[in-house]
C-alpha cells in the first residue's frame, strides 16, 4: 500500500468523527393544525348551488377542503385556523348569496 492510499483511507475513516450531525425540524408553518366546521347554508335551491358555495369557500385562503351537501343544506369545511376563521367562511358564502350559520350539535 502506498502512502497516498493509506492517507486517503485514514481520512475517509476519520471523516465521520469530525462531521457535525444536523437535525432538520419542520418549521412551525409546516406543523399546522386543521380545524373543521359544519355550516347550515340557506338559499340552496338547485344542483348548481353546492358548486357555487364550494368554489366560494375554496376561494378563502386557508381552506383545505369544502364539501357541500345539497340534501342536508350543509357545508363541511376543513381549514387552517392560523390563516382563516369561521367568520371568513360565513362571509364567503353570504357574499355568494348563501347566508350560513354554524351548525349546532343536536
N, C-alpha and C positions, 0 to 999 in steps of 0.2 A: 504494500500500500504506500502510495506516495504521500508526502507531507500535505500536499494540496488536497487530496482526497480525505485525509484524516481531519484536517481543519474544517472542511465542508461538512463532514459527518458530525463532528462535535458541535458545530454551530447550529445545525439542524436539530440535533437532540437537545441543545440548551435553549433554543428559542422559546419554547413554551414556558420556561421558568421566568423569563423576563417580560413576557407579554402580559398586559393588563386584561382582566376579564371585564367585558362590557355587558351590562344588563339593560335590555330595552324594556321600557314601560310604555303602555299606551297613554297618549295624552288624555287629559280629562274629557275633552270633547269626543273622543272615541269610546268613552265608557259611559255614554249617555243612557239614561233610563227612558223607558217608554211608558206613557200613561194612556189609558183608554176611557172613552166615554160613549154613552149611547144617547143620542138626541131624538126627541119626538119632533117630527117635521110636519108642518101644516102645508096645505095647498097642493099636495101631490094628487093629480087627477088623471094622469096618463102614464104610459110606459116610458115616455121620454123624460119625465120629471126626475127619476132617480139618476139618470145620466147627467143632467144639468147640475143636480145637487152634488154628485160625486166630483165632477170637474171643479165646482166652486170650492169644495173642501180641499181637493188636491192642490189648488192654487195657493193655499195658505202655507207659508214657509214653516217647516217643522212637522207637517202631516206625513206620516209614514204610510198609512193605509186608510181608505174610506170605503165602507160597504153600505150601500143604501138599499133598503128593502121596501118595495112598494106596498106589499100586502100589510105589513105592520106599521108602515109610515114612520120608519126609524132609520137612523144613520149611525153605524158603529164606526167610531174614529179612533185610530191609534196615532199618537203624536208625541213629539219631544217637548216636555214641559219647559225646557230651557229656551226653546225657540218660539213657542206659541202657547196660547191658553184657550180655555173653553170659550171665553168671551169672543175671541177672534174667530172661532169656528161658527158660533152663532151669528156673528156679524156677516160672515161669508155667505151662509145660507139665506139670511134675511135679505142681503143685497141682491141675491139671485132670485128673490121673490118667494122664498120659502122660509118663513119665520120658524125658529126652532127653540126648544127648551130642553133642559137636561131631563132625561127620563128618571123618574123617581122609582126606587125599588118598591115592588108590590108587597 
